[in-house]
């Protein structure tokens, strides 16, 4: 856990040195580090590291406006984790003026990939963002192409012998675990 917190500190310090104002999503893959940063668990051995992380996060919030902390294994099939990844992709996309004024994480605007259908089952996505619904769009960038699939079809493709993009055969970038 301490190694993860030291890494978080180094990353936040490097981002602060860049002096940009882009939104920040800090994803912690170590459950203990995520609990420590979230304030759910405080260990005496990491109290100084936790204090430093919280100071850097507060400074980032003051400078960037939007800062989120998420703790999950990004290679697991969890709707919240997939949604956080999709929001991170969306937030990192270049656009004039950054995110729309007044944007809140609970109600994100439609992403540029909205309005598509699943290229496997040809059903309309129930949501352009990953949700618990099987027909919601899977996180973007599953392959080295821009084709879109629903979460249900993505799970079936991963179990198949060939996990390449079903349309263009692009290799898969991210392999999810059940």
N, C-alpha and C positions, 0 to 999 in steps of 0.2 A: 504494500500500500504506500509506503513512504517513497519508493521509487516512482510510483505513478504521480504522487503529489509533487515531487521534485521536477518531473517532466512537465506537469501542468504549469508550474511556476516558470520554468524556462520558456515554455510556449507562450504564456501570457506576457512575459517580459519582452519576448521577440516581437509579438504583435503590437505591444505598446510602443516599441521603438519605430515601427513602420508608420505610426501616426495616422492610420486610415480610420474611416468612420463606418465601415461596413458592419452589418450585424454579425454577431458571433454566436455560434453554437458549440459549446464545449461538451464533447462526448467522452465519457469515462467508461472504459471497458472493465475496470476493476471494481467489483461491487463495493468493497470496503472503502476505496477512495471516493466513489460516488456518494456513499452514505456519509462519509466524513465531510465532504464539501457541502452536501445538502443540509448538514446540521443534525442528521438523525443519529449519528454515532460520533462520539469524540473520544479518541484515545489519547492518553497522556503523552505517549511517545511521538505523536504527530501534531501536538497542539500548536507548535510554532509554525510548522509547515501549513497547517490549516489556516492559521491566522494570516499568513502571507498570501495564500491563495485567495482568501476572502477579501483582503485589501486590494489585490490586483483585479478581482472581479468587480468590486465596487468602482474602482477607477475606470475599468472598461465600460461599465454601465453609464458612468457619467460622460464618457467621451463618445461612445458608440450609440447609446440610447437603447438598443436591443441586444441583450445578452441572455442566452439560455444555457442551462446545464442539464444534460441528460445522461443517465447512467444505464447502459444496456449493452448487450452483445450484438453488434450490428450484423452479425452473420446468423442470427436466430430469427425465426419467423414470428415476430411480435409486431402487431399492428402499430403500436406506439413507436417502436424503434424504426420501423420502415417509414412512418410519417415524419419522424425527426430527420431521417436521412433525406427524404424528399424536400423538406423545408430547407435543409442545409444546401442542397443542390440549387434550389430556387433562390435562396438568399445570396449565393455566390455568383449568380448569373449577372453579367454586366448589363446595366440599364441606366439611362439618364435619371439622375435624382435619387437613385436607390429605391428602397421599398416605398410603396404608396403611403402618403400621409395618413396617420391614424390607424395603420395596420396593426392588428393584434393577432397573436399566434392561434387563438381559438377559431378565427374566421379568416383564413388566408385568402387572398384574391386568387382567381383562376390562374393557374400556371400556363406557360406557353404551350404545354402539351395537352391542355384541356380540350374536350370535344372529340377525342379520338375513341375508336373502338378497339377492343382486344383483337390483335391480329391472329389469334388462334380460334377462339370461339365466336368471334365476330359479334359479340354482345357489347352494348354500350356500357361504359364504365359507370358504376353506381356513384362513384366520386372520382374526381381527378387526383385526389390525394389518397394515400393508403389509409384504410380504415379496417375495422374488424370484418366488414362485409367482404365475402369472397370475390365479388365482381368489382371491387374498387381497384384502381390502377396500382400496379406494383411500383416500387420505388424506381425512378428513372436510372438509367446507366447500368442496367443489369448486364448488358453486353457492350461491345465496342461499336455500337450502332445506336440509332434513336428509336427503334421499334418498341412498341408498347404492348404489354400483356396485363391481364388482370392477375390478382394475387393467387387465385385458384389455378389458373393455367400455368403460372410461374412455378407453383409447387409441383405440378405434374411434370413439367419440363425438367426440373432438377432431378426427379426420380428416374428419368429416362436414361438410356445408355448414351445418348448424344444430347448435351445440354447447350448446344450452339443455338443462335437465333434461328427460329423456325422459318423466317423469310429470307434473310440474306446470308445465313450461316456464319455470322460474326462470332468470334469466340466470347465466352462468358467472362465477365469481370468479377462478379460477386457470386459466390456459392453460399446459399443459406442452409442452416441446419435446423431440423425440427425442434 
